[in-house]
Amino acid sequence: MNGLTLDFFKNYLFSRRAGAVVKKISWLTTIGLCVSVSSLLVVISVMTALNQSIRKRTLAIEPHLVVQFPQATSFSMIETHPVAIKLKNDLGFETQPFETQDVILRTIDGHFRGGVARGVSDASYRHLMQELKMNDLYNKDSEGPLLGEVDIGIDLARSLGVFEGDSLMVVPPEGLLLPPSEAPPFEKVRIRKILSTNLADMDSQNIFYKKGLALNSLRNPASRKLGLEVWTPDPDSVQSVKESLSSFTELKVETWKEKNSAMFFALRVEKTIITLFLSMAALIAGFSLVSVLALLTSQKRREIGLLQAIGFSKLRVQKLFAQMGYGLAFVGVGGGLVLGLAISYYLEFFPLNVLPEIYYDSSIPAKVDLSFVAMVIGVAALLAYWGSRSASKAATQQSPSESLRIKN
């Protein structure tokens, strides 16, 4: 912006010499652009951090790949299967056997709730505790659930109204199909620990036990499944690992992305919709820039004619008013970028712990996405160029003689 353009910018838009309407709309446009752009950056930064937090918790708790063996009846059959040998020996992945089955939980007070019982190995349980950062709670008893004991998700415990040390009756759902005269199989277990993984599905459905130490009387329900939990060095490459196992059609292979696809899809839709609405607010504020230039050119017809009379070409006048529009957009968008990045970086390094403990995330973090910032700058530059050029063309529609005859 050269000296002439800067002089016009100050005197025609924000000074006392500017028209009252133009001056007010100029301030409103600048403030609107600043607030909308900063709000967009802060909200997207917060949502990006929350999405990354959910992804990190999911990868910490969920195995990267789950391979189920429908035809297997024992863990020895799984360990000698070619897939298990390939994953552990050939590819060098960490694998642990597991068993899972649907169950019905009944409390002493008669409360019922469906759940998923998950039998894990010692190594898998230690991995879970390490990722949950609960080692301090288990220093005195690091072995986990013992004989006849289970760990239960915190949301499932709340819905049943049970606490640590209480007993639960575990019944397979197939027992409900038995004749009234036949008692279904069941097993009584003791709640050893209430776990909080900060994952809704796991906290509201799962109970954990050491395989072989609990639910031994429910060994043959129809819903019982045996399989392998697999952890890979790169969780994002599990799809290629799954494709390499496609020749084993009798197996059921599921990646962590597929298992949590509904949750991640909902997060993407939420982020997209919020970005769309906040972008529309910024776009509406940007349209005010065209209004400012249109009002300015209509009020300064005589000055425009005078500029043309002293030798300014139409292109030069159009460029002058377009640069004023660029300057107005730069002040508004630039102020919004500075404010939004300042708030976002502050939240990134100093998250606010303002939410109650009922939420999975009690803090408000942020993660600045520089690619999104670059996209905002690019879109703002294109809109400023289009709006300024289209509005500046109206400044030279009349001849200099006609413009000079106009009384301001």
Buried (B, 14 or more C-beta within 10 A) or exposed (E): EEEEBEEBBEEBBBEEEBBEEBBEBBEBBBBBBBBBBBBBBBBBBBBBBBBEBBBEBBBBBBBBBBBBBEEBEEBEEBBEBEBBEBBBEEBEBBBBBBBBBBBBBBBEEEEEBEBBBBBBBEEBBBBBBEBBEBEEEBEEEEEBBEEBBBBBBBBBBEBBEBEEEBEBBBBBBBBEEEEEEEEBBBBEBBBBBBBBBBBEBBBBBBBBBBBEBBBEEBEEBEBBBBBBBBBBEEBEEBEEBBEBBEEBEEBEBBBBBBBBEEBBEEBEEEBEEBBEEBBEBBEEBBEBBBBBBBBBBEBBBBBBBBBBEEEBEBEEBBBBBBBBBBBBBBBBBBBBBBBBBEBBBEBBEEBEEEEEEEEBBEBBBBBBBEEBBEEBBEBBBEBBBEBBBBBBBBBBEBEBEEBBEBEE
